[in-house]
Amino acid sequence: MEKDKPQQKESQQTKVSVTTDPPQKDASGVFSVRAMAIVSLGAKTLHGVRVQFFLDSREEGVAAQTDENGRISIDVTLPAGKKSCSIEAQVVGEIARARTIVDIPDTEKKKREPAKFVINPRRVGNAIWFHVRVVDAEHRTVADAKLSIFIFSKNGKESHLVNAKDGEYVHELNLEPGKEYEVMIGVVGCGARVFRRTFRGK
C-alpha cells in the first residue's frame, strides 16, 4: 500500500500595492498627490514593515513603517513640465515593489489669439475717440493685443504701435479745422483686415 505523499505548501511572498489620490494644485500652481502603499502576506496586512517610496525611480522621502492596517502614506510633489510621472513603493530589503503612473494636469493656459476687432469712433466737434476691442474666435477679449495706428494728413504720416493690455484701447485724435485725415488701424494677427476711414476738421 502506497503512503500518501506529503502535500507541499505554497510559499507566500510579501506583496505591496500603491495607489494615489487625484492631483491637487496649491496656490502657487504646483501639483501634488497623496500616495498610499499597502503591504500584505496572503490575505493578511502587515504592521511595522518599512516601505520606501520612489518618484521616477528616485527615492522620495525616507523609509517608514506601515500602520496597524498595513498602510503607509506620503505626500509627493509632482515634477513641473512633465505630462506624467511614476510613483513606486518597495518593501525595504525585499523584492516586493509596486508602481503606478500619475498623469500631471496641464497648467499652461492656451493663449488667446486675435480673430477680429471692433472699432467704434466717437466724435465731439474736432475730437475723435477710437475705441478698439480685440476678441478671439470665441468672442473673448485678447489681452496684450498689438495695434498699428496710422494717421495720414497734409502734415505727413503719424504712426503708433500700441499694446491693448486688456484687449481694449482708446486712441484720441484732434482734427485741425479744414484739414483732412485718413485713419488706418490694424491688429497684429488679424491678417490684412484694417479699419480705414477719412475725417475732416470743421
Backbone torsions as a table, in degrees:
resi	resn	phi	psi	omega
1	MET	NA	130.8	-177.7
2	GLU	-80.1	139.7	175.4
3	LYS	-82.6	143.0	177.5
4	ASP	-63.0	135.4	176.9
5	LYS	-75.2	136.6	179.6
6	PRO	-62.1	135.5	179.1
7	GLN	-75.0	137.9	179.5
8	GLN	-91.0	126.1	177.1
9	LYS	-80.0	134.5	178.0
10	GLU	-71.2	131.0	178.8
11	SER	-74.9	133.7	179.7
12	GLN	-96.8	142.7	179.8
13	GLN	-114.4	149.8	176.6
14	THR	-66.2	136.1	179.0
15	LYS	-123.0	152.5	177.5
16	VAL	-135.4	142.2	174.9
17	SER	-126.2	154.1	-179.4
18	VAL	-137.1	136.4	177.3
19	THR	-135.3	163.0	177.9
20	THR	-134.9	151.3	171.3
21	ASP	-78.5	166.3	175.3
22	PRO	-61.1	145.3	179.1
23	PRO	-58.5	140.6	177.5
24	GLN	-119.2	139.9	-178.5
25	LYS	-104.7	133.7	178.7
26	ASP	-89.9	-176.2	-175.2
27	ALA	-63.1	-25.0	-179.3
28	SER	-91.4	2.8	177.2
29	GLY	88.4	9.1	-179.6
30	VAL	-91.7	135.1	-179.5
31	PHE	-95.3	146.7	175.2
32	SER	-145.8	161.7	176.5
33	VAL	-134.9	159.3	170.5
34	ARG	-102.0	119.5	179.4
35	ALA	-101.5	138.8	-179.8
36	MET	-129.5	132.2	177.4
37	ALA	-114.0	144.5	175.8
38	ILE	-124.4	126.8	-179.6
39	VAL	-107.2	133.8	-177.3
40	SER	-143.2	160.4	173.9
41	LEU	-132.2	103.5	-172.2
42	GLY	68.3	-127.0	-179.7
43	ALA	-94.2	2.7	-175.4
44	LYS	-106.7	129.0	175.0
45	THR	-79.4	152.4	-173.4
46	LEU	-111.4	130.5	179.3
47	HIS	-96.5	143.0	174.9
48	GLY	79.3	18.9	179.1
49	VAL	-93.2	132.3	-178.6
50	ARG	-80.8	131.4	-177.9
51	VAL	-126.9	137.7	176.0
52	GLN	-113.6	131.2	176.0
53	PHE	-94.6	155.8	179.5
54	PHE	-135.3	139.7	173.6
55	LEU	-115.7	114.9	-176.1
56	ASP	50.8	46.9	175.4
57	SER	72.5	4.4	177.0
58	ARG	-108.5	141.7	-178.1
59	GLU	-56.5	133.8	178.7
60	GLU	-118.3	115.1	-177.4
61	GLY	71.5	-162.8	-179.9
62	VAL	-114.7	155.6	179.3
63	ALA	-64.7	141.1	179.1
64	ALA	-142.8	166.5	-173.9
65	GLN	-91.7	149.6	175.6
66	THR	-72.1	155.2	-179.9
67	ASP	-85.2	-168.4	-176.8
68	GLU	-65.3	-15.9	177.5
69	ASN	-99.4	8.1	-179.7
70	GLY	75.6	19.7	-175.0
71	ARG	-113.5	154.6	173.9
72	ILE	-151.6	138.1	-177.2
73	SER	-125.5	157.1	178.4
74	ILE	-152.1	143.5	174.8
75	ASP	-91.4	128.9	-175.8
76	VAL	-120.3	125.2	174.5
77	THR	-81.9	125.2	-176.1
78	LEU	-80.8	144.7	-178.8
79	PRO	-68.7	140.5	178.9
80	ALA	-80.0	151.8	175.3
81	GLY	80.3	8.7	179.1
82	LYS	-120.8	152.2	179.4
83	LYS	-84.9	-25.7	-180.0
84	SER	-156.8	166.7	176.5
85	CYS	-152.3	165.4	178.9
86	SER	-109.6	141.4	174.4
87	ILE	-123.9	128.2	-177.3
88	GLU	-125.6	156.9	174.6
89	ALA	-134.3	134.1	-178.8
90	GLN	-134.1	138.3	174.0
91	VAL	-72.5	125.0	-177.0
92	VAL	-62.2	127.8	177.9
93	GLY	85.1	0.5	179.5
94	GLU	-129.5	171.2	-178.7
95	ILE	-87.5	-9.9	-178.1
96	ALA	-60.5	119.3	-176.1
97	ARG	-151.2	141.6	179.6
98	ALA	-131.2	155.5	-174.1
99	ARG	-141.7	143.1	173.6
100	THR	-139.7	153.0	180.0
101	ILE	-106.0	133.4	179.6
102	VAL	-112.2	124.6	175.1
103	ASP	-83.7	128.4	-177.5
104	ILE	-95.5	123.7	-179.8
105	PRO	-59.6	149.4	179.0
106	ASP	-79.8	119.0	-177.4
107	THR	-92.5	-9.6	-177.5
108	GLU	-81.0	125.4	176.7
109	LYS	-80.2	135.5	179.3
110	LYS	-67.2	125.7	-177.4
111	LYS	-69.2	133.0	177.7
112	ARG	-76.6	134.2	-179.4
113	GLU	-109.5	139.6	179.2
114	PRO	-61.9	134.7	176.4
115	ALA	-115.7	-36.5	177.1
116	LYS	-159.8	169.2	177.7
117	PHE	-141.0	153.6	-179.4
118	VAL	-123.3	133.6	179.4
119	ILE	-125.4	126.2	178.6
120	ASN	-120.7	99.2	178.3
121	PRO	-73.6	139.7	174.6
122	ARG	-126.7	123.0	-174.3
123	ARG	-115.9	134.0	172.8
124	VAL	-131.4	106.9	-175.6
125	GLY	64.7	-122.3	177.9
126	ASN	-102.0	11.9	176.5
127	ALA	-104.3	131.0	179.5
128	ILE	-126.3	134.0	175.4
129	TRP	-113.1	124.3	178.5
130	PHE	-101.8	108.6	178.9
131	HIS	-93.5	113.9	-176.9
132	VAL	-106.8	131.3	176.8
133	ARG	-127.9	123.2	-177.2
134	VAL	-108.0	129.7	-178.3
135	VAL	-129.7	161.9	176.7
136	ASP	-94.1	-169.8	-176.5
137	ALA	-64.7	-20.4	179.6
138	GLU	-101.3	16.5	176.8
139	HIS	64.1	28.3	174.2
140	ARG	-99.1	141.0	-179.0
141	THR	-62.5	144.4	-177.6
142	VAL	-104.9	111.8	-179.5
143	ALA	-68.2	145.9	176.0
144	ASP	61.8	30.9	175.2
145	ALA	-68.4	142.0	-178.1
146	LYS	-97.4	127.0	-179.4
147	LEU	-112.9	141.2	173.4
148	SER	-112.3	122.8	-178.2
149	ILE	-120.8	124.3	178.7
150	PHE	-123.9	133.5	178.6
151	ILE	-126.7	120.0	-178.8
152	PHE	-110.0	134.7	176.6
153	SER	-153.6	-179.0	177.7
154	LYS	-65.2	-18.6	178.5
155	ASN	-79.5	-6.8	-179.2
156	GLY	118.7	-158.8	-178.5
157	LYS	-111.7	136.1	176.6
158	GLU	-119.1	129.6	-177.8
159	SER	-129.8	148.7	179.7
160	HIS	-141.3	137.3	170.4
161	LEU	-117.5	111.0	-172.4
162	VAL	-123.0	164.3	-178.1
163	ASN	-114.3	118.9	176.3
164	ALA	-84.8	90.1	-170.8
165	LYS	-53.7	-47.1	-178.6
166	ASP	-105.4	19.3	-179.3
167	GLY	87.5	0.2	179.1
168	GLU	-133.7	147.8	-178.4
169	TYR	-152.3	143.8	177.2
170	VAL	-120.6	124.2	177.7
171	HIS	-114.2	131.7	-179.0
172	GLU	-104.2	137.0	177.9
173	LEU	-131.1	128.7	176.9
174	ASN	-107.4	120.5	-177.0
175	LEU	-88.1	143.2	172.7
176	GLU	-88.7	140.5	-177.5
177	PRO	-54.8	132.6	175.5
178	GLY	80.3	-7.8	-179.0
179	LYS	-96.8	149.3	-178.5
180	GLU	-104.3	139.8	-178.4
181	TYR	-130.4	133.0	173.7
182	GLU	-107.2	125.7	-176.1
183	VAL	-112.7	129.1	176.0
184	MET	-125.8	129.0	178.9
185	ILE	-131.7	129.5	178.2
186	GLY	-132.0	163.9	-180.0
187	VAL	-123.4	128.1	178.0
188	VAL	-62.2	125.1	-179.4
189	GLY	103.9	-8.9	179.7
190	CYS	-103.0	19.6	176.5
191	GLY	69.6	-146.2	-174.6
192	ALA	-86.8	-0.9	-178.3
193	ARG	-68.6	128.2	179.4
194	VAL	-137.5	154.7	169.6
195	PHE	-88.3	129.9	-176.7
196	ARG	-142.5	122.2	-179.8
197	ARG	-153.9	152.2	-179.4
198	THR	-110.3	137.9	179.9
199	PHE	-129.1	148.6	177.4
200	ARG	-126.6	135.6	178.5
201	GLY	-71.5	146.1	-178.5
202	LYS	-90.8	NA	NA
